[in-house]
Amino acid sequence: MSNLEEMFLGDEEGEDEDVITAKTVLDTITEAWVNEKLSPEILPHKAEFVEVMMEQIDQMEENVLQLQKTDLRSIIHRQELERIRFLIRSYLRTRLDKIELYSLWVFKNQSVLSPQELAYLKEYLSLSVAPLKNLCDRMPGPCGQINPRQMEIAPDLETHVFAKSKVDLPDTIIVNDGPREEEITIDKDSQRIVPYGCIREYVKNNQIKLI
């Protein structure tokens, strides 16, 4: 049993084979974090996995408290806890940064947000974008004619990314790279540098990951 499984499961391993393992949850969040850091747009949330991991962290802390402070396992487990906390904080902070930067664009694509993120977005818009729009409406000339579309910042979906396929993709992908157009076939474990826009749906569907 790994350190992570030991902290999460203790002596309960094997009681229910249908229960998702701690390693699976952590691997899912880790991959989501990397994808979020490298993707130009905000991706569908993994709030359910974050919630499970936060609950497991509480259990891990209880297990650590049962160990002597001088026990080497206590030191290792505490380091693992800090690593997981950093991972979750960085993942959530990256998403909030994108929500703030692309707020109006995200508002039109809010299905990717968790309920908490949607509430944050609405509050952010009410405190930042709405007052700015009201100010512009009172100004003469071109400034008074600004509409929300002119204030919108959208992610650059043509940004090139380094991608690795997790499965054999059944369809060919059309890559528009400047004046060139190319059809490519992507097999499992193949790696390519491509414009994000041509693989975005595969990233969202967990068929391709960014590296």
C-alpha positions, 0 to 999 in steps of 0.5 A: 500500500502506498503512503497516500493509500495508507493515509486515506484508507488505513485498514479499510482497504478492500472493504468496497471495491466500487469506492473510488481510490484516493490515488484515482482522485488525486491523479484526476485532480493533478491532470485537471490542474496541469490541463488548466494551467496549460489551456488558454480557456477555462475547462469544465470544473472538477469540483466533485473530485476537489470536495472528495479530496478535501474530505480525505484531507480531514481524514488524513489529518486525523490519521497523522495526529495518531502518530508520534511527532518523531515518527518518520511516517508523520513527517512524510504524511505531513509533507504529502498533505502540504503537497496536496493542499498546494495542488488544490489551491493552485488549481482553484486559483488558476481557475479564478484568474481565468474567471476574472480575466475572461469574465464576460466570455466565461459568463456566456459559457458558465456551464464549465463552472461549479456553483461556487465559481458561478456565484464568484463570477456574478459577484465579480461582474457586479463589482467591477464590470457593471460599475465601469459600464455605468461610468462609460454610459455617463461619458460623452463621445465614443466612451459613452457608446461602449457596449459589453461586447467591446469590453469582452476579452476572449481566450486565444483558442489558436494558442499552440499546446503540447498534447498527448492522447490518452486513447486512439481517436477514431476521427481525423483532426483538421489542423488549421495552422496559418495558411496550411490545413492538415488532416492528422490521425492521433493514436494513443500515447502520441504527442503533438504540438497543435493549435488548442482549438482543434483538440479542445473538445477532446481535452474537455472529454478527457481523451487528450491531456496537455503536457 
